[in-house]
Amino acid sequence: MASWVTRTPAIRDHLGASTAQMGLILFGLSIGSMLGILSSGALVARFGARAIAALGTVAIVAAMPVIGLGTLADVAGLVALGLFLFGAGMGSGEVALNVEGAAIEAAGGKNFLPLLHGFFSLGTVIGAAAGIAATASDFDVVTHMLLIGVVTAGLFAVSIGRLPAGTGKAEQRQGSGTARDETSRAPATLILLRDRRLLCIGYIVLAMALAEGTANDWLPLLMVDGHGFAPAMGSTVYLVFAAAMTLGRFCGGAVVDRFGRAPILAASAVSGALGLAVVAFVDVPWAAMAAVVLWGLGASLGFPVALSAAGGSAAESGGADAAARVSLAATIGYLAFLAGPPTLGLVGEDFGLRNALIIPLVAVLAAIAAAPALRGRAAEREVESSST
């Protein structure tokens, strides 16, 4: 993903696309993400998390040359198609891997998802560093995309066989507790939609995903067009954001174990809101770069901590399926990836990308008020036991 993000200005210039047109191209990523996320719950339940993680990674590997060839041919629709494949692979694979992470948390009694997402962020740091070097040296963007596809395929071949088979599949079969039996006529998703706490957690995932996704989709262009950075420096700012995300996620698990999900999520939202506000309203380039650190630290824990809370809420709701809850919360969150890129692009076309940041800023501020929803009974017991 970092390879795409850091080369966005080069691809935009190659295609000659406006801000609004880039928003529509990014809509391919959003549609693919939603298709992947909406289908992933049922697919994981049927085939297990490992199979869907594998399918998602294959789609990502296939997407990179399509994006590169679309850029070479100056065909925006082909780039959008490549982003569609990329989004579909990311959406389905991410849900499957979060189901795996939630299962590890349940088995070990520790917050593991922040660390898992930390390695995702570490990948963005490595990819962003390579993208910055490619941008600074005017390395051909098409060749870059092709090489990344090859590297990703190699990493996939090494790692996929190490995942256990049937994690989400086994959990789905065992999820026939009282809550499901009493409402057997209603689809499982409709049953979960009646859980107000889960919906509140889902909104937090949405708000924090919007904050993270805004940076992933627009940060280099935002710094180039909104703060006057050169393209290579705009990509460097994204690297700073990714590094802050990585630091927050690697350190976040222990902090959440110590203080609990609700206060850490609230603090994260405050940090993210401050960073967004400075980038949007302070017309000082160095201040904007510094604020990106706050933005990255704030966004780092929102998604994984809220998904942990979604999986943990199963124990407090009559034994409802944790995998389905993680899938639903992630699905709600992915609405940010569906609506976010085109909305910010259209608003940015008329009012500027910096003013468009008001949208994720308001969403993150609302997440502060929603943070107490993460304070479940099980979470409180975990904090009390760790404190003693």
N, C-alpha and C positions, 0 to 999 in steps of 0.2 A: 504494500500500500504506500509506503514512504517513497518508493521509486516513482509511482504515479504522481504523488503530491508534489515532490520536489521538481518534477519536470512539467508541471502544469503550465507555468508561464511560457515555456518553450513550445509546448503543444498548442497552447492558445495562439501564440504568435504564428506558428506554422499554419494553423487553420484559418487565421485571420478572423477569429470569433470575437464578438462583443461579450460584455459581461452577461447580458441576458441569454445570449446563445450558449455560453459556457454553462449557465444554469440549466439549460435544456439538455445539453450533452451529459451533464452530471445526473440528470433525471434518469438516464439509463442505469446508472449505478444504484439509484434509489429504487427503481422498479425491480431490478434484479435482487437487491437486498430484501425487499418485502416478499418477493416470491420465495426466496430461500427461507426466510424466517417463518412465513406462514405455513409452509409445507414441512418444515423441519420437525415440529413436534410429533406429527403423525408418522413421519419417516423414521425418526429415532425410536418411537414406540414399536414399530414393525420390524426394523432391521438392526437396531442397536446404534449406539453413538459412534462407534469406530467406523462403521460402513458409511455413515453420513459425513463424518469428518473427512474420510477418504474421497468421497464424491465431490465435496466442496473444494478440496485442494486441487483435484484434477481440473475443475472449472476455472480456478484461479490461474493455474499453469497455462491453460489454453487461452485465457484472456490476454495475457501479456503480449504475445505476438499479434493478436488481432488489434489491440490498441496501437502497437507500433506500425503495423501495415496501414491502418486507417490514417495515421498521421502522415505516412509516406505518400499515400495516394490523395491527401487533402480531402478525405471523405469524412465529414463530421459524423454521419450516421454509422459508419464502421467503427469509429472510436466509441460512440455511444453503445454499440453492440458489444464491443470488448468490455466496456464498463458494466454492461448488463450481466455478462458471464462472470465478471469479477464479483459483482454484488451478490449474485445468486450463490456463488461459492462461499463468499464471506458470511452471508446470512445463515446458510444452512450449517456450515462448518463451525461457526462460532457458537450456535446453540448446542450442537453436539459436544463441543469441548467444554462448554459451561456445565452441561449435564455431568460430564466426567468430573469436573472440578467440584461440583456440589456433592457428588458421591464420595469424593475424597474427604471433603469437609465433614460429612456425616460419619464417616468411618473413623476419622482422627480426632474429631472434636476441636479442631483449630480452623481459623479463617485462612483458607488456602487460595481462594479466588483472586485476592489482590496480587499474590505472587504470580499466579498463572497469567493474569493480565499484565503483570510486570514484564514477563518475557515477551509478550506481544509488543509492549512499548520498547523493549530493548531491540527488538527487530526493527522497529521504526527508526530508532537511533542509528543503527547500522545502515539501514537503507537510505536514510536521509543524508548521512555522511557520504555515502557513495554517490547519491544524487547531486550533492553540492559540488563534489569533485568533478562529476560529469558536466555540470552546468558551467563551472568556472573554466573548464578546458574546452568548452564547446564540443563535447563528445556527442556523437550522433544519437539523437533520442530514440530512433528506431532500433539501432543496434543495442542500446541500453535496455530497452524493453525486452528484446529477444534474449539477451544474456540473463536478465532477471528470471525469465521463464525457465531457463535451463537450470539455474541455481536452485530455484524453488522446487523443481522436479527432483533434483538430487536430495535435498533435505527431506522431502516427502518420502522418498524411497527408503531412506535410512530410518525414519521415525515411525512410520505408520504401523509396522509390525509389532511395535512395543506396546501398543494400546491394547487393553483387554477387550474381548468381544462381549457384546450384549449388555453393556451397563444400563443404558436407558430402557432397553427391551425387557430385561429382567425386572426392573423397578416397575415398569408399566404393568406387567403381569401380576405383580404382587399387590398393586394398588386397588384392591377390591374391598376396602374397608367400609365401615358403617356409613360414612358420609356419601359414598358412591351408591351403596345399596339402597339407601332411602330415597334417592333421586335418580334411579336407574333409567327413567324414561327421558331424562334431559341429557343433551350432549355434555361431555365433561367440561368443555370450554365455557358453556353457559353456566354451569354450576360454579366454576371459579370466578366468573364475572360478577357473581353475587357477593363475593368476599370484598368488602370495602377496604379492608387493610391491604389486601393484595393489589387492588386497583390504585391505592395511594402509593404503594411501593412501585407499581408500574409507571406512575407519573414521574416519580423521582428518577427512574431509569431513563424515561423520555427526556427530561430536562437536562440531565447530566450527559446523555448521549448527544443532545443537540449542542451542548457546549464543546464536547470533544469533537463531534463531527464537523462543526463549523471550522475549527482549526484544521482538521484533516482536508476539508474541501477548499477552503478559501484563504488560509493564513499566508502562504507565499504571495498570492495576488493582492491580498489586503495590505501587506507591507510594501509591495511594489507600487500599487496604485494609490493607496491611502496615506502612506507615510514617506514615499519617495525613495525607498531602498532600491538598489540594483538587484536584478534577478538572483544572483548568487547569494547576496546578503538576505534576500527574502527567504530563500531556502534555508539559510543558516538560522534565521529566527524560528523556522519550523523545527529545526534540529534542537534548538533550545527548548521549545515546547515539548518535544518528544522526550528529551532528557529529564525534564521536570516530571513528566508523567511516569517515566521509569523509576525515578527516585521515590516518588510518592507511593508507587505500587509495591516496590520491594520493601519499603519500610512500613507500609500500611497494615499488614496483617498483625504484627505485634502490637501496634497502636490500637487497632480495633479490639483485639483481645483484651487489652488493658482498660480501655475506656468505654467500649460498647459502640454499636453501630450508629445509633441516633446522634450523639454529640459529635462524632467524627464526621458523619455525613453533613451535619449543619456547618461545622467549621470548614469543610471542603467547599460547600456551596458559597459561603462567605468569601473565601479566597478566590474562587472562580469568578464570582460577581465583581470583585474589586479589579481583577485582571481585565475582564471584559470592559468594564467602565473606563479604565485608564486608556486602553487601546482605542476605544471609540471616541472619547471626549478630550483627551490630552494630546495636543498637536506638537509633541516633542518626541522625535524618533527614539532617543535612548530610553525615555520613560516607557515608550511602547514596548521596546525589547525587554525591559525589566519586568513589565507587567505580564508579559507572556509567561514568565516563570510562575507567577501567582495563578494565572489561568491554567497552566498545566498541572500544578500541584492540586488545584481545586477540582479539576476534572478527573484526576487520576483515580480516585477511590469511589466516585459516585456510582458508576456502572457496576463494578464487581461487588461492592458492599451491598447495594440494593438487591442484586441477584442472589447474594448469600442470604439476605433476609427473606427473599421470596421462597427459596428452598427450605429455609428453617421454619417458615410459617406452616409447613405441612404438619409438623408435630403438634401444632396448637389448634388444628382445625379438623380433628377427627380422623387423621391418617390419610388425608387427601394426597395425591401423587406429587412428590417433590419435583420430579422431572417435568411434569405438566405445568407446575407453577413457575419454574424457571423459564420454560418455553413461553408462557403467556406474558410474563414480565418483560422478557427480552423482545417479544413481538410488539408490545406497547412501546417499548423504547425505540424500536426500529422505525416507528412512525416519524421520528425525528429525521432519520436518514431518507425517508420518502419525501417529506414536505420541506425539509430544511434547505437542500441545495438550490432547487428552483426558486423557492420563496426568497431566499437571501439574494439570489442572482437578480430576480426581478426588482426587488426593493433597492438593491445596490445600483441597478441601472439608472433609476430615477433619483435616488437620494444619496448615493455613494455607499461603498461597502462598509465604511466605518459607522455610518448611521444605521445600517442594516443590523449591526451587532446589538441594537436595542432589543431585538426579538429574542436571542438566546439569553440576554441579560435578564429580561423580565421572567423568563422561564426558570432560570436558576434562582432568582430571588424567591419565587414561589416554592421552590424545592426546600428552602430553609424552613418555611412554615410546615411543610409536609414531613420533615425529618422525624418527628416523634413517632410516625407510623412504624419505623424500624425498631422501636423499643418493644419487642415482644417479650413474653414471659420467659421463654427459653434464653433469649439474649441476655436478659437481666440476670438470670441465674448464672450464665457463663461468666459475666463480668464480676459478680459477687465471688464466685469460686476462684477466679484468677487473682482477685485482689487479696484473697486470704491465703 
